[in-house]
């Protein structure tokens, strides 16, 4: 992880948040929730007509 964090820092100078600690947390999060399907919020799945208030 340390090597990867350093390579990201060198290769992508405009990116933040990829420290060794954060990469370990990302990996732990992935391992914990890899069985779950990640989907958009419910409101994004509704047709536009359902988002308009009818007067």
PEZI-V233358 format. One record per pair of residues at least 24 apart in sequence whose ideal C-beta (glycine too) atoms are under 6 Angstrom apart, sorted by the first residue. I is the first residue (numbers start at 0). J is the second residue. If there is no record, write none. Layout:
i	j
I	J
I	J
//
This chain:
none
//
